[in-house]
Amino acid sequence: MIRLNPEQRVFVTERHLATLTTLRADGTPHVVPVAFTWDPDAGVVRITCNRSSVKARNARRRGPDGAPPRAAVCQVDGGRWMTLEGTVEVVEDEAEVADAVARYARRYRQLSPNPERVVLRLTPDKVMSSTYMAG
């Protein structure tokens, strides 16, 4: 499990948007702005979205070699940035969706109820960041 250093932990809890990159069926990148939360205990990024969204469809698609789908979240603030890259999965479990919504509300704002909401759970295995955060 990835452990972020103190500078990275602070940055990932500040209120910023990020980009999520997933791969389309043809292998080209699909990049969209997202709000996300970092769960330090589980070592995962959670993004809520509609179950029929392109990003959810991409997160359900295995690679050509059968490997689990991969994704990257990149948060940028001026010259500061951090990318969390790893495997991604779609989670429809009601308890995890509710937890993700509560975490989202603490970081951003309260979400309206949405029965089509699912969670993209990204488990990073690679962290890249600005030089001052990399140490």
DSSP file with accessible surface (Angstrom, degrees, kcal/mol):
  #  RESIDUE AA STRUCTURE BP1 BP2  ACC     N-H-->O    O-->H-N    N-H-->O    O-->H-N    TCO  KAPPA ALPHA  PHI   PSI    X-CA   Y-CA   Z-CA
    1    1 A M              0   0  128      0, 0.0     2,-0.2     0, 0.0    42,-0.1   0.000 360.0 360.0 360.0 136.8    0.0    0.0    0.0
    2    2 A I        -     0   0   35    122,-0.5     2,-0.5    41,-0.3   124,-0.0  -0.505 360.0-161.4 -70.3 135.2    1.2    3.5   -0.9
    3    3 A R        -     0   0  172     -2,-0.2     2,-0.3    40,-0.0     6,-0.0  -0.988  11.5-141.7-116.9 125.4    2.0    5.8    2.0
    4    4 A L        -     0   0    8     -2,-0.5    39,-0.0     1,-0.1   123,-0.0  -0.638  17.4-121.2 -84.4 146.9    2.2    9.5    1.2
    5    5 A N     >  -     0   0   30     -2,-0.3     4,-2.7   128,-0.2     5,-0.2  -0.277  38.7 -91.9 -77.7 171.1    4.9   11.6    2.9
    6    6 A P  H  > S+     0   0   73      0, 0.0     4,-2.1     0, 0.0     5,-0.2   0.887 126.0  48.6 -55.5 -42.3    3.7   14.6    5.1
    7    7 A E  H  > S+     0   0   87      1,-0.2     4,-2.2     2,-0.2     5,-0.2   0.912 113.3  47.5 -64.9 -41.7    3.9   17.1    2.2
    8    8 A Q  H  > S+     0   0   16    125,-0.3     4,-2.6     2,-0.2    -1,-0.2   0.906 109.3  54.1 -65.6 -40.2    1.9   14.9   -0.1
    9    9 A R  H  X S+     0   0  118     -4,-2.7     4,-0.6     1,-0.2    -2,-0.2   0.905 110.2  46.8 -61.8 -41.4   -0.7   14.2    2.6
   10   10 A V  H >X S+     0   0   85     -4,-2.1     3,-1.1    -5,-0.2     4,-0.8   0.957 113.4  48.4 -64.1 -48.4   -1.3   17.9    3.1
   11   11 A F  H >< S+     0   0    1     -4,-2.2     3,-1.0     1,-0.3    -2,-0.2   0.904 107.6  54.0 -60.7 -41.6   -1.6   18.6   -0.6
   12   12 A V  H 3< S+     0   0    1     -4,-2.6    -1,-0.3     1,-0.3    26,-0.2   0.646 109.0  49.9 -74.1  -9.9   -4.0   15.7   -1.3
   13   13 A T  H << S+     0   0   94     -3,-1.1    -1,-0.3    -4,-0.6    -2,-0.2   0.529  86.6 102.7-103.0  -9.3   -6.4   17.0    1.4
   14   14 A E  S << S-     0   0   54     -3,-1.0     2,-1.4    -4,-0.8    93,-0.0  -0.404  90.0 -97.8 -67.6 155.0   -6.4   20.6    0.2
   15   15 A R  S    S+     0   0  161     -2,-0.1     2,-0.3    20,-0.0    -1,-0.1  -0.603  73.2 129.8 -82.5  94.0   -9.6   21.6   -1.8
   16   16 A H        -     0   0   36     -2,-1.4    20,-0.4    20,-0.2     2,-0.2  -0.960  52.1-124.8-135.8 157.2   -8.5   21.2   -5.4
   17   17 A L        -     0   0  108     -2,-0.3    59,-0.6    59,-0.2     2,-0.3  -0.515  29.1-166.5 -90.3 170.5   -9.9   19.5   -8.5
   18   18 A A  E     -AB  34  75A   6     16,-2.7    16,-2.8    -2,-0.2     2,-0.4  -0.837  21.2-105.6-142.9 177.5   -7.8   17.0  -10.4
   19   19 A T  E     -AB  33  74A  56     55,-2.2    55,-2.4    -2,-0.3     2,-0.5  -0.913  23.2-152.1-109.7 145.2   -7.9   15.2  -13.7
   20   20 A L  E     -AB  32  73A   1     12,-2.9    12,-2.0    -2,-0.4     2,-0.5  -0.978   8.4-162.4-113.3 127.4   -8.7   11.6  -14.1
   21   21 A T  E     +AB  31  72A  42     51,-2.9    51,-1.8    -2,-0.5     2,-0.3  -0.957  18.0 161.7-113.0 122.2   -7.2    9.7  -16.9
   22   22 A T  E     -A   30   0A   2      8,-2.2     8,-3.0    -2,-0.5     2,-0.5  -0.789  37.7-106.2-123.9 173.1   -8.6    6.3  -18.0
   23   23 A L  E     -A   29   0A  90     47,-0.4    38,-0.1    -2,-0.3     5,-0.1  -0.896  23.1-139.0-110.6 132.5   -8.2    4.4  -21.2
   24   24 A R    >   -     0   0  103      4,-2.9     3,-2.2    -2,-0.5     6,-0.0  -0.239  39.2 -93.8 -72.8 171.2  -10.9    4.1  -23.9
   25   25 A A  T 3  S+     0   0   77      1,-0.3    -1,-0.1     2,-0.1    -2,-0.0   0.825 128.1  53.7 -57.9 -32.4  -11.5    0.8  -25.7
   26   26 A D  T 3  S-     0   0  117      2,-0.1    -1,-0.3     1,-0.1    -2,-0.0   0.418 120.8-108.5 -85.7   4.2   -9.1    1.9  -28.5
   27   27 A G  S <  S+     0   0   46     -3,-2.2    -2,-0.1     1,-0.3    -1,-0.1   0.386  75.8 132.6  89.4  -4.6   -6.4    2.7  -26.0
   28   28 A T        -     0   0   53      1,-0.1    -4,-2.9    -5,-0.1    -1,-0.3  -0.503  63.0 -99.8 -80.6 151.5   -6.5    6.4  -26.2
   29   29 A P  E     -A   23   0A  77      0, 0.0     2,-0.5     0, 0.0    -6,-0.2  -0.454  24.6-158.0 -74.4 140.6   -6.6    8.5  -23.0
   30   30 A H  E     -A   22   0A  26     -8,-3.0    -8,-2.2    -2,-0.2     2,-0.5  -0.985  17.6-173.8-113.6 112.5   -9.9    9.9  -21.7
   31   31 A V  E     +A   21   0A  80     -2,-0.5   -10,-0.2   -10,-0.2   -12,-0.0  -0.959  10.0 162.9-117.9 123.9   -9.1   12.8  -19.4
   32   32 A V  E     -A   20   0A  27    -12,-2.0   -12,-2.9    -2,-0.5     2,-0.2  -0.970  40.5-104.8-137.7 151.7  -11.7   14.6  -17.4
   33   33 A P  E     +A   19   0A 100      0, 0.0     2,-0.3     0, 0.0   -14,-0.3  -0.550  47.6 171.5 -73.6 141.8  -11.8   17.0  -14.4
   34   34 A V  E     -A   18   0A  11    -16,-2.8   -16,-2.7    -2,-0.2     2,-0.4  -0.978  35.1-130.6-144.9 157.7  -12.9   15.3  -11.1
   35   35 A A        +     0   0   14     -2,-0.3    13,-0.3   -18,-0.2     2,-0.3  -0.850  39.6 173.5 -99.6 146.2  -13.2   15.8   -7.4
   36   36 A F        -     0   0    3    -20,-0.4     2,-0.3    -2,-0.4    11,-0.2  -0.955  24.6-138.4-148.1 165.6  -11.7   13.0   -5.4
   37   37 A T  E     -C   46   0A   8      9,-2.0     9,-2.5    -2,-0.3     2,-0.5  -0.963  12.6-138.7-128.7 151.1  -10.8   12.0   -1.9
   38   38 A W  E     -C   45   0A  22     -2,-0.3     7,-0.2   -26,-0.2    -2,-0.0  -0.928   8.0-159.2-107.3 128.8   -7.8   10.2   -0.5
   39   39 A D  E  >> -C   44   0A   8      5,-2.9     4,-2.0    -2,-0.5     5,-1.3  -0.896   5.5-172.2-107.5 101.3   -8.3    7.5    2.2
   40   40 A P  T  45S+     0   0   57      0, 0.0    -1,-0.1     0, 0.0   -36,-0.1   0.809  82.4  54.9 -67.6 -27.0   -5.0    7.1    4.0
   41   41 A D  T  45S+     0   0  133      1,-0.2    -2,-0.0     3,-0.1     0, 0.0   0.903 120.0  30.1 -72.4 -40.5   -6.1    4.1    6.0
   42   42 A A  T  45S-     0   0   44      2,-0.2    -1,-0.2    -3,-0.1     3,-0.1   0.623 102.3-130.0 -90.3 -17.0   -7.1    2.1    2.9
   43   43 A G  T  <5 +     0   0    1     -4,-2.0   -41,-0.3     1,-0.2     2,-0.3   0.885  64.1 124.7  69.0  38.5   -4.5    3.7    0.6
   44   44 A V  E   < -C   39   0A   7     -5,-1.3    -5,-2.9    79,-0.2     2,-0.4  -0.941  58.0-135.3-133.2 154.5   -7.1    4.5   -2.1
   45   45 A V  E     -CD  38 122A   0     77,-2.7    77,-2.5    -2,-0.3     2,-0.4  -0.856  23.9-157.6 -97.7 138.4   -8.5    7.4   -4.1
   46   46 A R  E     +CD  37 121A  20     -9,-2.5    -9,-2.0    -2,-0.4     2,-0.4  -0.985  12.8 178.7-123.2 134.7  -12.3    7.5   -4.4
   47   47 A I  E     - D   0 120A   4     73,-1.9    73,-3.4    -2,-0.4     2,-0.3  -0.999  18.2-144.3-129.3 129.2  -14.2    9.3   -7.2
   48   48 A T  E     + D   0 119A  25     -2,-0.4     2,-0.3   -13,-0.3    71,-0.2  -0.730  33.4 145.0 -94.5 147.1  -17.9    9.3   -7.4
   49   49 A C  E     - D   0 118A  13     69,-2.0    69,-3.0    -2,-0.3     2,-0.2  -0.960  52.1 -73.5-162.6 173.5  -19.7    9.2  -10.8
   50   50 A N  E >   - D   0 117A  72     -2,-0.3     3,-2.0    67,-0.2     6,-0.3  -0.580  40.6-123.7 -77.6 144.0  -22.7    7.8  -12.6
   51   51 A R  T 3  S+     0   0   71     65,-2.5    -1,-0.1     1,-0.3    66,-0.1   0.771 111.2  50.2 -61.0 -23.6  -22.6    4.1  -13.3
   52   52 A S  T 3  S+     0   0   78     64,-0.2    -1,-0.3     4,-0.1    -2,-0.0   0.418  84.4 120.9 -96.3   4.4  -23.1    4.8  -17.1
   53   53 A S  S <> S-     0   0   21     -3,-2.0     4,-2.5     1,-0.1     5,-0.2  -0.207  74.3-117.1 -67.4 158.0  -20.4    7.4  -17.4
   54   54 A V  H  > S+     0   0   50      1,-0.2     4,-3.0     2,-0.2     5,-0.2   0.915 116.3  54.5 -60.1 -42.1  -17.5    7.0  -19.8
   55   55 A K  H  > S+     0   0   43      1,-0.2     4,-2.0     2,-0.2    -1,-0.2   0.906 109.1  47.4 -63.4 -37.0  -15.0    6.9  -16.9
   56   56 A A  H  > S+     0   0    0     -6,-0.3     4,-0.8     2,-0.2    -1,-0.2   0.923 112.0  49.9 -68.5 -41.6  -17.0    4.1  -15.2
   57   57 A R  H >X S+     0   0  126     -4,-2.5     3,-0.9     1,-0.2     4,-0.5   0.925 112.0  48.2 -60.5 -44.0  -17.1    2.2  -18.5
   58   58 A N  H >< S+     0   0    7     -4,-3.0     3,-1.0     1,-0.2    -1,-0.2   0.873 107.5  55.9 -63.4 -36.2  -13.4    2.6  -18.9
   59   59 A A  H 3< S+     0   0    3     -4,-2.0    31,-0.3     1,-0.2    -1,-0.2   0.624 105.5  52.8 -73.3 -12.8  -12.8    1.5  -15.3
   60   60 A R  H << S+     0   0  105     -3,-0.9     2,-0.6    -4,-0.8    -1,-0.2   0.556  90.5  94.9 -92.4 -12.1  -14.6   -1.8  -16.0
   61   61 A R    <<  -     0   0   84     -3,-1.0   -38,-0.1    -4,-0.5     2,-0.1  -0.717  66.2-144.1 -92.2 121.2  -12.6   -2.6  -19.1
   62   62 A R        -     0   0  148     -2,-0.6     5,-0.1     1,-0.1    -2,-0.1  -0.403  30.1 -98.5 -73.7 157.6   -9.6   -4.9  -18.7
   63   63 A G    >   -     0   0   26      4,-2.9     3,-2.5     1,-0.1    -1,-0.1  -0.164  39.3 -96.4 -69.6 169.0   -6.5   -4.3  -20.8
   64   64 A P  T 3  S+     0   0  147      0, 0.0    -1,-0.1     0, 0.0    -2,-0.1   0.798 128.3  51.5 -59.6 -25.7   -5.8   -6.3  -24.0
   65   65 A D  T 3  S-     0   0  133      3,-0.1    -2,-0.1     2,-0.1    -3,-0.0   0.335 124.5-104.2 -91.8   5.9   -3.6   -8.6  -22.0
   66   66 A G  S <  S+     0   0   41     -3,-2.5    -4,-0.0     1,-0.3    -1,-0.0   0.459  73.3 146.6  86.3   0.7   -6.3   -9.2  -19.4
   67   67 A A        -     0   0   37      1,-0.1    -4,-2.9    -5,-0.1    -1,-0.3  -0.330  59.0 -91.4 -68.8 152.7   -4.7   -6.9  -16.9
   68   68 A P        -     0   0   62      0, 0.0    -1,-0.1     0, 0.0    -6,-0.1  -0.267  53.6 -92.0 -59.4 149.9   -6.9   -4.9  -14.5
   69   69 A P        -     0   0   20      0, 0.0    19,-2.1     0, 0.0     2,-0.3  -0.305  42.8-148.7 -62.8 150.7   -7.7   -1.4  -15.8
   70   70 A R  E     + E   0  87A  94     17,-0.3   -47,-0.4    -3,-0.1     2,-0.3  -0.859  18.2 172.8-121.2 157.0   -5.4    1.4  -14.8
   71   71 A A  E     - E   0  86A   6     15,-2.6    15,-2.4    -2,-0.3     2,-0.4  -0.953  17.2-144.2-153.1 167.2   -6.0    5.1  -14.2
   72   72 A A  E     -BE  21  85A  19    -51,-1.8   -51,-2.9    -2,-0.3     2,-0.5  -0.999   1.2-157.8-141.0 139.0   -4.3    8.2  -12.9
   73   73 A V  E     -BE  20  84A   2     11,-2.4    11,-2.7    -2,-0.4     2,-0.5  -0.974  13.7-170.1-112.9 128.8   -5.4   11.2  -10.9
   74   74 A C  E     -BE  19  83A  30    -55,-2.4   -55,-2.2    -2,-0.5     2,-0.4  -0.973   3.7-166.8-125.9 117.5   -3.4   14.3  -11.2
   75   75 A Q  E     -BE  18  82A   3      7,-2.6     7,-2.0    -2,-0.5     2,-0.4  -0.887  10.2-173.6-102.8 132.6   -3.9   17.3   -8.9
   76   76 A V  E     + E   0  81A  84    -59,-0.6     2,-0.3    -2,-0.4     5,-0.2  -0.984  17.6 172.0-130.2 137.2   -2.3   20.6   -9.8
   77   77 A D  E >   - E   0  80A  64      3,-3.2     3,-2.5    -2,-0.4     2,-0.2  -0.827  69.8 -61.0-142.2  99.4   -2.1   23.9   -8.0
   78   78 A G  T 3  S-     0   0   71     -2,-0.3    -1,-0.1     1,-0.3     0, 0.0  -0.427 121.9 -14.0  61.5-123.9    0.2   26.4   -9.7
   79   79 A G  T 3  S+     0   0   70     -2,-0.2     2,-0.4    -3,-0.1    -1,-0.3   0.457 121.0  93.3 -88.2  -2.0    3.7   24.8   -9.8
   80   80 A R  E <   +E   77   0A  61     -3,-2.5    -3,-3.2    50,-0.1     2,-0.3  -0.778  51.5 156.3 -93.0 137.5    2.6   22.1   -7.2
   81   81 A W  E     -E   76   0A  94     -2,-0.4    49,-2.3    -5,-0.2     2,-0.3  -0.991  21.9-172.1-155.6 157.6    1.4   18.8   -8.5
   82   82 A M  E     -EF  75 129A   6     -7,-2.0    -7,-2.6    -2,-0.3     2,-0.4  -0.957   7.4-160.0-152.8 135.8    0.9   15.2   -7.6
   83   83 A T  E     -EF  74 128A  17     45,-3.2    45,-2.4    -2,-0.3     2,-0.5  -0.974   0.9-164.0-118.3 132.2   -0.1   12.1   -9.7
   84   84 A L  E     -EF  73 127A   2    -11,-2.7   -11,-2.4    -2,-0.4     2,-0.4  -0.979  16.8-176.7-114.0 118.7   -1.5    8.9   -8.2
   85   85 A E  E     +EF  72 126A  55     41,-2.7    40,-2.9    -2,-0.5    41,-1.7  -0.942  22.9  97.1-122.2 138.0   -1.4    6.1  -10.7
   86   86 A G  E     -EF  71 124A   0    -15,-2.4   -15,-2.6    -2,-0.4     2,-0.1  -0.974  67.1 -30.2 177.5-161.2   -2.7    2.5  -10.3
   87   87 A T  E     -EF  70 123A  45     36,-1.3    36,-2.7    -2,-0.3     2,-0.4  -0.443  51.6-157.1 -79.1 153.0   -5.4    0.0  -10.8
   88   88 A V  E     + F   0 122A   7    -19,-2.1     2,-0.3    34,-0.2    34,-0.2  -0.973  12.0 178.5-133.0 145.7   -9.0    1.2  -10.8
   89   89 A E  E     - F   0 121A  86     32,-1.4    32,-2.8    -2,-0.4     2,-0.5  -0.976  29.9-117.5-142.7 156.3  -12.3   -0.6  -10.2
   90   90 A V  E     - F   0 120A  29     -2,-0.3     2,-0.5   -31,-0.3    30,-0.2  -0.848  28.9-164.0 -95.1 127.4  -16.0    0.3  -10.1
   91   91 A V  E     + F   0 119A  12     28,-3.3    28,-2.5    -2,-0.5    -2,-0.0  -0.959  19.0 172.9-116.2 126.3  -17.6   -0.3   -6.7
   92   92 A E        +     0   0   98     -2,-0.5    -1,-0.1    26,-0.2     2,-0.1   0.404  34.1 131.4-110.8   1.3  -21.3   -0.4   -6.3
   93   93 A D     >  -     0   0   93      1,-0.1     4,-2.5    26,-0.1     5,-0.2  -0.325  56.5-138.9 -58.1 124.9  -21.5   -1.4   -2.7
   94   94 A E  H  > S+     0   0  171      1,-0.2     4,-2.6     2,-0.2     5,-0.2   0.859  99.8  52.6 -58.6 -39.0  -24.0    0.9   -0.9
   95   95 A A  H  > S+     0   0   68      2,-0.2     4,-2.4     1,-0.2    -1,-0.2   0.914 111.8  45.1 -66.1 -41.1  -21.8    1.3    2.2
   96   96 A E  H  > S+     0   0   27      2,-0.2     4,-2.6     1,-0.2    -2,-0.2   0.893 112.7  51.1 -71.5 -36.5  -18.7    2.3    0.2
   97   97 A V  H  X S+     0   0   21     -4,-2.5     4,-2.5     2,-0.2    -2,-0.2   0.948 111.7  48.1 -62.4 -45.5  -20.7    4.7   -2.0
   98   98 A A  H  X S+     0   0   61     -4,-2.6     4,-2.3     1,-0.2    -2,-0.2   0.910 112.2  49.3 -61.8 -41.1  -22.2    6.3    1.2
   99   99 A D  H  X S+     0   0   56     -4,-2.4     4,-2.5     2,-0.2    -1,-0.2   0.922 111.0  49.6 -63.6 -43.1  -18.7    6.6    2.7
  100  100 A A  H  X S+     0   0    1     -4,-2.6     4,-2.5     1,-0.2    -2,-0.2   0.898 110.3  50.5 -63.3 -40.1  -17.3    8.1   -0.5
  101  101 A V  H  X S+     0   0   22     -4,-2.5     4,-2.4     2,-0.2    -1,-0.2   0.910 110.7  49.3 -64.7 -41.8  -20.2   10.7   -0.5
  102  102 A A  H  X S+     0   0   39     -4,-2.3     4,-1.8     2,-0.2    -2,-0.2   0.920 112.3  47.5 -64.6 -41.9  -19.5   11.6    3.1
  103  103 A R  H  X S+     0   0   50     -4,-2.5     4,-1.7     1,-0.2    -2,-0.2   0.906 111.0  51.9 -65.2 -40.2  -15.8   12.0    2.4
  104  104 A Y  H  X>S+     0   0   31     -4,-2.5     4,-3.5     1,-0.2     5,-0.6   0.920 107.0  53.2 -60.4 -44.9  -16.6   14.1   -0.6
  105  105 A A  H  <5S+     0   0   26     -4,-2.4    -1,-0.2     1,-0.2    -2,-0.2   0.878 108.0  50.6 -60.6 -38.5  -18.9   16.3    1.5
  106  106 A R  H  <5S+     0   0  173     -4,-1.8    -1,-0.2     1,-0.2    -2,-0.2   0.861 120.3  34.7 -68.1 -34.0  -16.1   17.0    4.0
  107  107 A R  H  <5S-     0   0   31     -4,-1.7    -2,-0.2    -5,-0.1    -1,-0.2   0.845 139.8  -2.4 -89.3 -36.2  -13.6   18.0    1.3
  108  108 A Y  T  <5S-     0   0   21     -4,-3.5     2,-0.3     1,-0.2    -3,-0.2   0.689 107.8 -53.9-120.9 -78.1  -15.9   19.7   -1.3
  109  109 A R      < -     0   0  135     -5,-0.6    -1,-0.2     0, 0.0     2,-0.2  -0.975  59.1 -72.9-165.8 165.5  -19.7   20.0   -0.7
  110  110 A Q        -     0   0  135     -2,-0.3     2,-0.3    -5,-0.2    -8,-0.1  -0.474  48.0-138.6 -69.8 136.0  -22.7   17.9    0.0
  111  111 A L        -     0   0   20    -10,-0.2     3,-0.1    -2,-0.2    -1,-0.1  -0.700  15.7-114.5 -93.7 149.5  -23.9   15.8   -3.0
  112  112 A S        -     0   0   88     -2,-0.3    -1,-0.1     1,-0.1     0, 0.0  -0.494  47.0 -87.2 -74.1 150.8  -27.5   15.4   -4.0
  113  113 A P        +     0   0  133      0, 0.0    -1,-0.1     0, 0.0     0, 0.0  -0.284  51.1 177.3 -58.4 142.4  -28.9   11.9   -3.7
  114  114 A N    >   -     0   0   49     -3,-0.1     3,-1.9     1,-0.1    -3,-0.0  -0.811  24.2-163.4-152.4 105.2  -28.3    9.9   -6.9
  115  115 A P  T 3  S+     0   0  113      0, 0.0    -1,-0.1     0, 0.0   -65,-0.0   0.673  93.2  59.4 -66.8 -12.7  -29.3    6.2   -7.2
  116  116 A E  T 3  S+     0   0   87      2,-0.0   -65,-2.5   -66,-0.0     2,-0.2   0.406  79.6 121.5 -92.5   2.4  -27.0    5.9  -10.2
  117  117 A R  E <   +D   50   0A  35     -3,-1.9     2,-0.3   -67,-0.2   -67,-0.2  -0.449  33.6 169.5 -74.2 136.4  -23.9    6.9   -8.2
  118  118 A V  E     -D   49   0A   0    -69,-3.0   -69,-2.0    -2,-0.2     2,-0.4  -0.812  29.1-115.9-130.2 174.4  -20.9    4.4   -8.0
  119  119 A V  E     -DF  48  91A   0    -28,-2.5   -28,-3.3    -2,-0.3     2,-0.7  -0.954   8.1-149.4-117.7 133.4  -17.4    4.8   -6.8
  120  120 A L  E     -DF  47  90A   2    -73,-3.4   -73,-1.9    -2,-0.4     2,-0.7  -0.921  19.5-161.1 -93.8 117.8  -14.2    4.5   -8.8
  121  121 A R  E     -DF  46  89A  56    -32,-2.8   -32,-1.4    -2,-0.7     2,-0.5  -0.915   5.0-167.9-106.4 111.5  -11.6    3.1   -6.4
  122  122 A L  E     -DF  45  88A   1    -77,-2.5   -77,-2.7    -2,-0.7   -34,-0.2  -0.889   6.2-161.8-101.2 123.0   -8.1    3.7   -7.6
  123  123 A T  E     - F   0  87A  54    -36,-2.7   -36,-1.3    -2,-0.5   -79,-0.2  -0.895  20.3-143.5-105.2 100.0   -5.4    1.8   -5.7
  124  124 A P  E     + F   0  86A   5      0, 0.0  -122,-0.5     0, 0.0   -38,-0.3  -0.372  31.7 170.5 -70.5 142.7   -2.2    3.6   -6.5
  125  125 A D  E    S+     0   0A  89    -40,-2.9     2,-0.3     1,-0.2   -39,-0.2   0.257  72.9  47.5-122.9   2.5    1.1    1.8   -6.9
  126  126 A K  E     - F   0  85A 101    -41,-1.7   -41,-2.7     2,-0.0     2,-0.4  -0.989  60.8-170.2-146.4 134.8    3.0    4.8   -8.2
  127  127 A V  E     + F   0  84A  40     -2,-0.3     2,-0.4   -43,-0.2   -43,-0.2  -0.994   5.9 179.0-125.7 129.8    3.2    8.4   -6.9
  128  128 A M  E     + F   0  83A  63    -45,-2.4   -45,-3.2    -2,-0.4     2,-0.3  -0.972  15.7 155.1-124.5 146.1    4.8   11.3   -8.8
  129  129 A S  E     - F   0  82A  15     -2,-0.4   -47,-0.2   -47,-0.3     5,-0.1  -0.972  46.1 -60.3-159.7 171.7    5.0   14.8   -7.5
  130  130 A S    >>  -     0   0    9    -49,-2.3     3,-1.3    -2,-0.3     4,-1.1  -0.189  59.7-105.7 -52.5 151.9    6.7   18.2   -7.5
  131  131 A T  H >> S+     0   0  135      1,-0.3     3,-0.9     2,-0.2     4,-0.7   0.887 118.8  55.8 -53.7 -42.9   10.3   18.0   -6.4
  132  132 A Y  H 34 S+     0   0  115      1,-0.3    -1,-0.3     2,-0.2     3,-0.2   0.785 112.8  42.8 -66.7 -22.0    9.6   19.5   -2.9
  133  133 A M  H <4 S+     0   0    0     -3,-1.3  -125,-0.3     1,-0.2    -1,-0.3   0.593  99.1  73.8 -94.1 -13.9    7.0   16.8   -2.2
  134  134 A A  H <<        0   0   63     -4,-1.1    -2,-0.2    -3,-0.9    -1,-0.2   0.715 360.0 360.0 -75.9 -20.2    9.0   13.9   -3.6
  135  135 A G     <        0   0   90     -4,-0.7  -128,-0.1    -3,-0.2  -130,-0.1   0.188 360.0 360.0 -77.1 360.0   11.5   13.6   -0.8
